[in-house]
Amino acid sequence: MTELDLDRVYTKLCHTLGELGEGAAAGMLSRFALLAMLEIGDADKIEALIERAALST
């Protein structure tokens, strides 16, 4: 994925979350995370990503 692709899809995610509103955003992110996990298909990689994401909070 190029930097331009990453910017495009991250912007899409942010706009979608904004359109859904705060109440629905958490549910959408949960569904997105599950779909992404299925696409990644590697439990060890997913666990490492969860740990990396938790460090930035």
mmJSON file of the N, C-alpha and C atoms, coordinates in Angstrom:
{"data_MODEL":{"atom_site":{
"group_PDB":["ATOM","ATOM","ATOM","ATOM","ATOM","ATOM","ATOM","ATOM","ATOM","ATOM","ATOM","ATOM","ATOM","ATOM","ATOM","ATOM","ATOM","ATOM","ATOM","ATOM","ATOM","ATOM","ATOM","ATOM","ATOM","ATOM","ATOM","ATOM","ATOM","ATOM","ATOM","ATOM","ATOM","ATOM","ATOM","ATOM","ATOM","ATOM","ATOM","ATOM","ATOM","ATOM","ATOM","ATOM","ATOM","ATOM","ATOM","ATOM","ATOM","ATOM","ATOM","ATOM","ATOM","ATOM","ATOM","ATOM","ATOM","ATOM","ATOM","ATOM","ATOM","ATOM","ATOM","ATOM","ATOM","ATOM","ATOM","ATOM","ATOM","ATOM","ATOM","ATOM","ATOM","ATOM","ATOM","ATOM","ATOM","ATOM","ATOM","ATOM","ATOM","ATOM","ATOM","ATOM","ATOM","ATOM","ATOM","ATOM","ATOM","ATOM","ATOM","ATOM","ATOM","ATOM","ATOM","ATOM","ATOM","ATOM","ATOM","ATOM","ATOM","ATOM","ATOM","ATOM","ATOM","ATOM","ATOM","ATOM","ATOM","ATOM","ATOM","ATOM","ATOM","ATOM","ATOM","ATOM","ATOM","ATOM","ATOM","ATOM","ATOM","ATOM","ATOM","ATOM","ATOM","ATOM","ATOM","ATOM","ATOM","ATOM","ATOM","ATOM","ATOM","ATOM","ATOM","ATOM","ATOM","ATOM","ATOM","ATOM","ATOM","ATOM","ATOM","ATOM","ATOM","ATOM","ATOM","ATOM","ATOM","ATOM","ATOM","ATOM","ATOM","ATOM","ATOM","ATOM","ATOM","ATOM","ATOM","ATOM","ATOM","ATOM","ATOM","ATOM","ATOM","ATOM","ATOM","ATOM","ATOM","ATOM","ATOM"],
"id":[1,2,3,4,5,6,7,8,9,10,11,12,13,14,15,16,17,18,19,20,21,22,23,24,25,26,27,28,29,30,31,32,33,34,35,36,37,38,39,40,41,42,43,44,45,46,47,48,49,50,51,52,53,54,55,56,57,58,59,60,61,62,63,64,65,66,67,68,69,70,71,72,73,74,75,76,77,78,79,80,81,82,83,84,85,86,87,88,89,90,91,92,93,94,95,96,97,98,99,100,101,102,103,104,105,106,107,108,109,110,111,112,113,114,115,116,117,118,119,120,121,122,123,124,125,126,127,128,129,130,131,132,133,134,135,136,137,138,139,140,141,142,143,144,145,146,147,148,149,150,151,152,153,154,155,156,157,158,159,160,161,162,163,164,165,166,167,168,169,170,171],
"type_symbol":["N","C","C","N","C","C","N","C","C","N","C","C","N","C","C","N","C","C","N","C","C","N","C","C","N","C","C","N","C","C","N","C","C","N","C","C","N","C","C","N","C","C","N","C","C","N","C","C","N","C","C","N","C","C","N","C","C","N","C","C","N","C","C","N","C","C","N","C","C","N","C","C","N","C","C","N","C","C","N","C","C","N","C","C","N","C","C","N","C","C","N","C","C","N","C","C","N","C","C","N","C","C","N","C","C","N","C","C","N","C","C","N","C","C","N","C","C","N","C","C","N","C","C","N","C","C","N","C","C","N","C","C","N","C","C","N","C","C","N","C","C","N","C","C","N","C","C","N","C","C","N","C","C","N","C","C","N","C","C","N","C","C","N","C","C","N","C","C","N","C","C"],
"label_atom_id":["N","CA","C","N","CA","C","N","CA","C","N","CA","C","N","CA","C","N","CA","C","N","CA","C","N","CA","C","N","CA","C","N","CA","C","N","CA","C","N","CA","C","N","CA","C","N","CA","C","N","CA","C","N","CA","C","N","CA","C","N","CA","C","N","CA","C","N","CA","C","N","CA","C","N","CA","C","N","CA","C","N","CA","C","N","CA","C","N","CA","C","N","CA","C","N","CA","C","N","CA","C","N","CA","C","N","CA","C","N","CA","C","N","CA","C","N","CA","C","N","CA","C","N","CA","C","N","CA","C","N","CA","C","N","CA","C","N","CA","C","N","CA","C","N","CA","C","N","CA","C","N","CA","C","N","CA","C","N","CA","C","N","CA","C","N","CA","C","N","CA","C","N","CA","C","N","CA","C","N","CA","C","N","CA","C","N","CA","C","N","CA","C","N","CA","C","N","CA","C"],
"label_alt_id":[null,null,null,null,null,null,null,null,null,null,null,null,null,null,null,null,null,null,null,null,null,null,null,null,null,null,null,null,null,null,null,null,null,null,null,null,null,null,null,null,null,null,null,null,null,null,null,null,null,null,null,null,null,null,null,null,null,null,null,null,null,null,null,null,null,null,null,null,null,null,null,null,null,null,null,null,null,null,null,null,null,null,null,null,null,null,null,null,null,null,null,null,null,null,null,null,null,null,null,null,null,null,null,null,null,null,null,null,null,null,null,null,null,null,null,null,null,null,null,null,null,null,null,null,null,null,null,null,null,null,null,null,null,null,null,null,null,null,null,null,null,null,null,null,null,null,null,null,null,null,null,null,null,null,null,null,null,null,null,null,null,null,null,null,null,null,null,null,null,null,null],
"label_comp_id":["MET","MET","MET","THR","THR","THR","GLU","GLU","GLU","LEU","LEU","LEU","ASP","ASP","ASP","LEU","LEU","LEU","ASP","ASP","ASP","ARG","ARG","ARG","VAL","VAL","VAL","TYR","TYR","TYR","THR","THR","THR","LYS","LYS","LYS","LEU","LEU","LEU","CYS","CYS","CYS","HIS","HIS","HIS","THR","THR","THR","LEU","LEU","LEU","GLY","GLY","GLY","GLU","GLU","GLU","LEU","LEU","LEU","GLY","GLY","GLY","GLU","GLU","GLU","GLY","GLY","GLY","ALA","ALA","ALA","ALA","ALA","ALA","ALA","ALA","ALA","GLY","GLY","GLY","MET","MET","MET","LEU","LEU","LEU","SER","SER","SER","ARG","ARG","ARG","PHE","PHE","PHE","ALA","ALA","ALA","LEU","LEU","LEU","LEU","LEU","LEU","ALA","ALA","ALA","MET","MET","MET","LEU","LEU","LEU","GLU","GLU","GLU","ILE","ILE","ILE","GLY","GLY","GLY","ASP","ASP","ASP","ALA","ALA","ALA","ASP","ASP","ASP","LYS","LYS","LYS","ILE","ILE","ILE","GLU","GLU","GLU","ALA","ALA","ALA","LEU","LEU","LEU","ILE","ILE","ILE","GLU","GLU","GLU","ARG","ARG","ARG","ALA","ALA","ALA","ALA","ALA","ALA","LEU","LEU","LEU","SER","SER","SER","THR","THR","THR"],
"label_asym_id":["A","A","A","A","A","A","A","A","A","A","A","A","A","A","A","A","A","A","A","A","A","A","A","A","A","A","A","A","A","A","A","A","A","A","A","A","A","A","A","A","A","A","A","A","A","A","A","A","A","A","A","A","A","A","A","A","A","A","A","A","A","A","A","A","A","A","A","A","A","A","A","A","A","A","A","A","A","A","A","A","A","A","A","A","A","A","A","A","A","A","A","A","A","A","A","A","A","A","A","A","A","A","A","A","A","A","A","A","A","A","A","A","A","A","A","A","A","A","A","A","A","A","A","A","A","A","A","A","A","A","A","A","A","A","A","A","A","A","A","A","A","A","A","A","A","A","A","A","A","A","A","A","A","A","A","A","A","A","A","A","A","A","A","A","A","A","A","A","A","A","A"],
"label_entity_id":["1","1","1","1","1","1","1","1","1","1","1","1","1","1","1","1","1","1","1","1","1","1","1","1","1","1","1","1","1","1","1","1","1","1","1","1","1","1","1","1","1","1","1","1","1","1","1","1","1","1","1","1","1","1","1","1","1","1","1","1","1","1","1","1","1","1","1","1","1","1","1","1","1","1","1","1","1","1","1","1","1","1","1","1","1","1","1","1","1","1","1","1","1","1","1","1","1","1","1","1","1","1","1","1","1","1","1","1","1","1","1","1","1","1","1","1","1","1","1","1","1","1","1","1","1","1","1","1","1","1","1","1","1","1","1","1","1","1","1","1","1","1","1","1","1","1","1","1","1","1","1","1","1","1","1","1","1","1","1","1","1","1","1","1","1","1","1","1","1","1","1"],
"label_seq_id":[1,1,1,2,2,2,3,3,3,4,4,4,5,5,5,6,6,6,7,7,7,8,8,8,9,9,9,10,10,10,11,11,11,12,12,12,13,13,13,14,14,14,15,15,15,16,16,16,17,17,17,18,18,18,19,19,19,20,20,20,21,21,21,22,22,22,23,23,23,24,24,24,25,25,25,26,26,26,27,27,27,28,28,28,29,29,29,30,30,30,31,31,31,32,32,32,33,33,33,34,34,34,35,35,35,36,36,36,37,37,37,38,38,38,39,39,39,40,40,40,41,41,41,42,42,42,43,43,43,44,44,44,45,45,45,46,46,46,47,47,47,48,48,48,49,49,49,50,50,50,51,51,51,52,52,52,53,53,53,54,54,54,55,55,55,56,56,56,57,57,57],
"pdbx_PDB_ins_code":[null,null,null,null,null,null,null,null,null,null,null,null,null,null,null,null,null,null,null,null,null,null,null,null,null,null,null,null,null,null,null,null,null,null,null,null,null,null,null,null,null,null,null,null,null,null,null,null,null,null,null,null,null,null,null,null,null,null,null,null,null,null,null,null,null,null,null,null,null,null,null,null,null,null,null,null,null,null,null,null,null,null,null,null,null,null,null,null,null,null,null,null,null,null,null,null,null,null,null,null,null,null,null,null,null,null,null,null,null,null,null,null,null,null,null,null,null,null,null,null,null,null,null,null,null,null,null,null,null,null,null,null,null,null,null,null,null,null,null,null,null,null,null,null,null,null,null,null,null,null,null,null,null,null,null,null,null,null,null,null,null,null,null,null,null,null,null,null,null,null,null],
"Cartn_x":[0.851,0.0,0.899,0.594,1.381,0.931,1.735,1.375,0.075,-0.102,-1.333,-2.542,-2.378,-3.455,-3.822,-2.8,-3.037,-3.789,-3.384,-4.065,-5.519,-5.749,-7.109,-8.013,-7.541,-8.409,-8.572,-7.534,-7.67,-8.662,-8.601,-9.556,-10.975,-11.143,-12.465,-12.976,-12.095,-12.478,-12.912,-12.133,-12.461,-13.781,-14.006,-15.26,-16.451,-16.276,-17.357,-17.704,-16.688,-16.93,-17.647,-17.243,-17.891,-19.35,-19.639,-21.015,-21.889,-21.312,-22.075,-22.387,-21.507,-21.676,-21.041,-20.842,-20.126,-20.788,-22.103,-22.811,-22.592,-22.533,-22.387,-20.936,-20.037,-18.643,-17.955,-18.191,-17.531,-17.954,-19.221,-19.704,-19.126,-19.045,-18.472,-17.005,-16.257,-14.843,-14.666,-15.56,-15.503,-15.728,-16.726,-16.993,-15.831,-15.279,-14.131,-12.94,-12.695,-11.579,-11.756,-12.961,-13.211,-12.991,-13.478,-13.273,-11.792,-11.062,-9.624,-8.89,-9.28,-8.655,-8.85,-10.052,-10.322,-9.471,-9.29,-8.464,-6.992,-6.509,-5.104,-4.844,-5.719,-5.663,-4.479,-3.817,-2.637,-2.774,-3.11,-3.398,-2.212,-0.992,0.182,0.368,0.189,0.316,-0.765,-1.979,-3.083,-2.805,-2.323,-1.992,-0.913,0.093,1.153,0.596,-0.319,-0.935,-1.778,-2.497,-3.291,-2.375,-1.264,-0.31,0.27,0.625,1.154,0.125,-1.118,-2.177,-2.416,-2.33,-2.555,-1.454,-0.248,0.86,0.66,-0.089,-0.249,-1.455,-2.08,-3.25,-2.864],
"Cartn_y":[-1.168,0.0,1.235,2.147,3.375,4.347,5.371,6.403,7.093,7.291,7.906,7.004,5.702,4.75,4.789,4.779,4.809,6.07,7.202,8.463,8.411,7.857,7.778,6.917,5.733,4.847,5.319,5.945,6.48,7.642,8.474,9.578,9.034,7.974,7.339,6.832,6.19,5.696,6.849,7.902,9.054,9.698,9.869,10.472,9.576,8.277,7.339,7.379,7.389,7.468,8.766,9.861,11.143,11.144,10.529,10.457,9.589,8.518,7.626,8.264,9.116,9.725,8.878,9.499,8.86,7.567,7.542,6.364,5.115,5.263,4.106,3.821,4.761,4.615,3.419,3.195,2.08,0.739,0.594,-0.641,-0.86,0.212,0.103,-0.282,0.325,-0.018,-1.469,-1.954,-3.361,-4.287,-3.982,-4.802,-4.729,-3.528,-3.361,-4.176,-4.15,-4.915,-6.406,-6.92,-8.341,-8.692,-7.84,-8.084,-8.039,-7.08,-6.976,-8.209,-8.701,-9.91,-11.097,-11.225,-12.316,-12.188,-10.964,-10.74,-11.013,-10.599,-10.821,-12.312,-13.003,-14.447,-15.038,-14.255,-14.736,-14.269,-15.203,-14.845,-14.17,-14.644,-14.033,-12.595,-12.351,-10.992,-10.084,-10.606,-9.819,-9.457,-10.416,-10.122,-9.051,-9.113,-8.102,-6.728,-6.682,-5.412,-4.836,-5.696,-5.24,-4.622,-5.276,-4.749,-3.416,-3.3,-2.028,-0.916,-1.233,-0.225,0.228,-0.688,-0.344,0.561,0.443,1.284,2.746,3.01,4.386,5.08,4.463,5.1,5.806],
"Cartn_z":[0.0,0.0,0.0,-0.882,-0.948,0.147,0.35,1.328,0.92,-0.371,-0.878,-0.623,-0.839,-0.543,0.936,1.791,3.235,3.634,3.085,3.384,2.921,1.75,1.202,2.074,2.464,3.237,4.679,5.247,6.604,6.607,5.583,5.456,5.315,4.531,4.379,5.72,6.487,7.811,8.712,8.747,9.606,9.205,7.909,7.447,7.778,7.598,7.901,9.384,10.238,11.683,12.039,11.42,11.667,11.247,10.107,9.623,10.525,11.065,11.94,13.286,13.75,15.062,16.142,17.287,18.389,18.855,18.873,19.372,18.538,17.226,16.341,15.966,16.233,15.806,16.459,17.736,18.431,17.837,17.535,16.927,15.54,14.761,13.423,13.509,14.441,14.603,15.033,15.871,16.285,15.1,14.287,13.103,12.122,11.95,11.055,11.549,12.859,13.427,13.165,13.353,13.092,11.622,10.73,9.3,8.941,9.517,9.257,9.775,10.948,11.499,10.56,10.014,9.077,7.819,7.338,6.151,6.43,7.603,7.962,8.104,8.815,8.903,9.646,10.483,11.222,12.666,13.572,14.965,15.646,15.398,16.027,15.567,14.275,13.74,14.327,14.449,14.999,16.453,17.24,18.64,18.73,17.868,17.863,17.497,16.549,16.167,17.3,18.009,19.159,20.205,20.481,21.461,21.002,19.717,19.196,19.301,18.976,19.04,20.471,21.426,22.833,23.366,22.835,23.29,22.922,21.866,21.401,22.015,23.032,23.653,24.924],
"occupancy":[1.0,1.0,1.0,1.0,1.0,1.0,1.0,1.0,1.0,1.0,1.0,1.0,1.0,1.0,1.0,1.0,1.0,1.0,1.0,1.0,1.0,1.0,1.0,1.0,1.0,1.0,1.0,1.0,1.0,1.0,1.0,1.0,1.0,1.0,1.0,1.0,1.0,1.0,1.0,1.0,1.0,1.0,1.0,1.0,1.0,1.0,1.0,1.0,1.0,1.0,1.0,1.0,1.0,1.0,1.0,1.0,1.0,1.0,1.0,1.0,1.0,1.0,1.0,1.0,1.0,1.0,1.0,1.0,1.0,1.0,1.0,1.0,1.0,1.0,1.0,1.0,1.0,1.0,1.0,1.0,1.0,1.0,1.0,1.0,1.0,1.0,1.0,1.0,1.0,1.0,1.0,1.0,1.0,1.0,1.0,1.0,1.0,1.0,1.0,1.0,1.0,1.0,1.0,1.0,1.0,1.0,1.0,1.0,1.0,1.0,1.0,1.0,1.0,1.0,1.0,1.0,1.0,1.0,1.0,1.0,1.0,1.0,1.0,1.0,1.0,1.0,1.0,1.0,1.0,1.0,1.0,1.0,1.0,1.0,1.0,1.0,1.0,1.0,1.0,1.0,1.0,1.0,1.0,1.0,1.0,1.0,1.0,1.0,1.0,1.0,1.0,1.0,1.0,1.0,1.0,1.0,1.0,1.0,1.0,1.0,1.0,1.0,1.0,1.0,1.0,1.0,1.0,1.0,1.0,1.0,1.0],
"B_iso_or_equiv":[0.0,0.0,0.0,0.0,0.0,0.0,0.0,0.0,0.0,0.0,0.0,0.0,0.0,0.0,0.0,0.0,0.0,0.0,0.0,0.0,0.0,0.0,0.0,0.0,0.0,0.0,0.0,0.0,0.0,0.0,0.0,0.0,0.0,0.0,0.0,0.0,0.0,0.0,0.0,0.0,0.0,0.0,0.0,0.0,0.0,0.0,0.0,0.0,0.0,0.0,0.0,0.0,0.0,0.0,0.0,0.0,0.0,0.0,0.0,0.0,0.0,0.0,0.0,0.0,0.0,0.0,0.0,0.0,0.0,0.0,0.0,0.0,0.0,0.0,0.0,0.0,0.0,0.0,0.0,0.0,0.0,0.0,0.0,0.0,0.0,0.0,0.0,0.0,0.0,0.0,0.0,0.0,0.0,0.0,0.0,0.0,0.0,0.0,0.0,0.0,0.0,0.0,0.0,0.0,0.0,0.0,0.0,0.0,0.0,0.0,0.0,0.0,0.0,0.0,0.0,0.0,0.0,0.0,0.0,0.0,0.0,0.0,0.0,0.0,0.0,0.0,0.0,0.0,0.0,0.0,0.0,0.0,0.0,0.0,0.0,0.0,0.0,0.0,0.0,0.0,0.0,0.0,0.0,0.0,0.0,0.0,0.0,0.0,0.0,0.0,0.0,0.0,0.0,0.0,0.0,0.0,0.0,0.0,0.0,0.0,0.0,0.0,0.0,0.0,0.0,0.0,0.0,0.0,0.0,0.0,0.0],
"pdbx_formal_charge":[null,null,null,null,null,null,null,null,null,null,null,null,null,null,null,null,null,null,null,null,null,null,null,null,null,null,null,null,null,null,null,null,null,null,null,null,null,null,null,null,null,null,null,null,null,null,null,null,null,null,null,null,null,null,null,null,null,null,null,null,null,null,null,null,null,null,null,null,null,null,null,null,null,null,null,null,null,null,null,null,null,null,null,null,null,null,null,null,null,null,null,null,null,null,null,null,null,null,null,null,null,null,null,null,null,null,null,null,null,null,null,null,null,null,null,null,null,null,null,null,null,null,null,null,null,null,null,null,null,null,null,null,null,null,null,null,null,null,null,null,null,null,null,null,null,null,null,null,null,null,null,null,null,null,null,null,null,null,null,null,null,null,null,null,null,null,null,null,null,null,null],
"auth_seq_id":[1,1,1,2,2,2,3,3,3,4,4,4,5,5,5,6,6,6,7,7,7,8,8,8,9,9,9,10,10,10,11,11,11,12,12,12,13,13,13,14,14,14,15,15,15,16,16,16,17,17,17,18,18,18,19,19,19,20,20,20,21,21,21,22,22,22,23,23,23,24,24,24,25,25,25,26,26,26,27,27,27,28,28,28,29,29,29,30,30,30,31,31,31,32,32,32,33,33,33,34,34,34,35,35,35,36,36,36,37,37,37,38,38,38,39,39,39,40,40,40,41,41,41,42,42,42,43,43,43,44,44,44,45,45,45,46,46,46,47,47,47,48,48,48,49,49,49,50,50,50,51,51,51,52,52,52,53,53,53,54,54,54,55,55,55,56,56,56,57,57,57],
"auth_comp_id":["MET","MET","MET","THR","THR","THR","GLU","GLU","GLU","LEU","LEU","LEU","ASP","ASP","ASP","LEU","LEU","LEU","ASP","ASP","ASP","ARG","ARG","ARG","VAL","VAL","VAL","TYR","TYR","TYR","THR","THR","THR","LYS","LYS","LYS","LEU","LEU","LEU","CYS","CYS","CYS","HIS","HIS","HIS","THR","THR","THR","LEU","LEU","LEU","GLY","GLY","GLY","GLU","GLU","GLU","LEU","LEU","LEU","GLY","GLY","GLY","GLU","GLU","GLU","GLY","GLY","GLY","ALA","ALA","ALA","ALA","ALA","ALA","ALA","ALA","ALA","GLY","GLY","GLY","MET","MET","MET","LEU","LEU","LEU","SER","SER","SER","ARG","ARG","ARG","PHE","PHE","PHE","ALA","ALA","ALA","LEU","LEU","LEU","LEU","LEU","LEU","ALA","ALA","ALA","MET","MET","MET","LEU","LEU","LEU","GLU","GLU","GLU","ILE","ILE","ILE","GLY","GLY","GLY","ASP","ASP","ASP","ALA","ALA","ALA","ASP","ASP","ASP","LYS","LYS","LYS","ILE","ILE","ILE","GLU","GLU","GLU","ALA","ALA","ALA","LEU","LEU","LEU","ILE","ILE","ILE","GLU","GLU","GLU","ARG","ARG","ARG","ALA","ALA","ALA","ALA","ALA","ALA","LEU","LEU","LEU","SER","SER","SER","THR","THR","THR"],
"auth_asym_id":["A","A","A","A","A","A","A","A","A","A","A","A","A","A","A","A","A","A","A","A","A","A","A","A","A","A","A","A","A","A","A","A","A","A","A","A","A","A","A","A","A","A","A","A","A","A","A","A","A","A","A","A","A","A","A","A","A","A","A","A","A","A","A","A","A","A","A","A","A","A","A","A","A","A","A","A","A","A","A","A","A","A","A","A","A","A","A","A","A","A","A","A","A","A","A","A","A","A","A","A","A","A","A","A","A","A","A","A","A","A","A","A","A","A","A","A","A","A","A","A","A","A","A","A","A","A","A","A","A","A","A","A","A","A","A","A","A","A","A","A","A","A","A","A","A","A","A","A","A","A","A","A","A","A","A","A","A","A","A","A","A","A","A","A","A","A","A","A","A","A","A"],
"auth_atom_id":["N","CA","C","N","CA","C","N","CA","C","N","CA","C","N","CA","C","N","CA","C","N","CA","C","N","CA","C","N","CA","C","N","CA","C","N","CA","C","N","CA","C","N","CA","C","N","CA","C","N","CA","C","N","CA","C","N","CA","C","N","CA","C","N","CA","C","N","CA","C","N","CA","C","N","CA","C","N","CA","C","N","CA","C","N","CA","C","N","CA","C","N","CA","C","N","CA","C","N","CA","C","N","CA","C","N","CA","C","N","CA","C","N","CA","C","N","CA","C","N","CA","C","N","CA","C","N","CA","C","N","CA","C","N","CA","C","N","CA","C","N","CA","C","N","CA","C","N","CA","C","N","CA","C","N","CA","C","N","CA","C","N","CA","C","N","CA","C","N","CA","C","N","CA","C","N","CA","C","N","CA","C","N","CA","C","N","CA","C","N","CA","C","N","CA","C","N","CA","C"],
"pdbx_PDB_model_num":[1,1,1,1,1,1,1,1,1,1,1,1,1,1,1,1,1,1,1,1,1,1,1,1,1,1,1,1,1,1,1,1,1,1,1,1,1,1,1,1,1,1,1,1,1,1,1,1,1,1,1,1,1,1,1,1,1,1,1,1,1,1,1,1,1,1,1,1,1,1,1,1,1,1,1,1,1,1,1,1,1,1,1,1,1,1,1,1,1,1,1,1,1,1,1,1,1,1,1,1,1,1,1,1,1,1,1,1,1,1,1,1,1,1,1,1,1,1,1,1,1,1,1,1,1,1,1,1,1,1,1,1,1,1,1,1,1,1,1,1,1,1,1,1,1,1,1,1,1,1,1,1,1,1,1,1,1,1,1,1,1,1,1,1,1,1,1,1,1,1,1]
}}}
